[in-house]
Amino acid sequence: MDNTVLELQLAELKAAFPGKVMIPLSHAARYLRVDPRTLHANHSFPMRKCKRVWYVNLVALAKWMVR
């Protein structure tokens, strides 16, 4: 994986979600323009459950997007 591509993707995500480290799955789905159920069914998608809400780490999302 090229670090410059990862850094560019992470910078774009940080610009889209300023001041956030974790975003809800629904926001990630809206950003990627896919249904949240599609991301939830994808076992390689990086998400964690906190109480009743699924969250996505921005760094893990950037890595997943450039893989």
RACORLIN-V970671 format. One record per helix or strand of 2 or more residues. SS is the DSSP state (a for helix, b for strand). FROM is the first residue (numbers start at 1). TO is the last residue. If there is no record, write none. Layout:
# RACORLIN-V970671
SS & FROM & TO
SS & FROM & TO
This chain:
# RACORLIN-V970671
a & 3 & 16
b & 22 & 24
a & 25 & 32
a & 36 & 41
b & 48 & 50
b & 53 & 57
a & 58 & 66
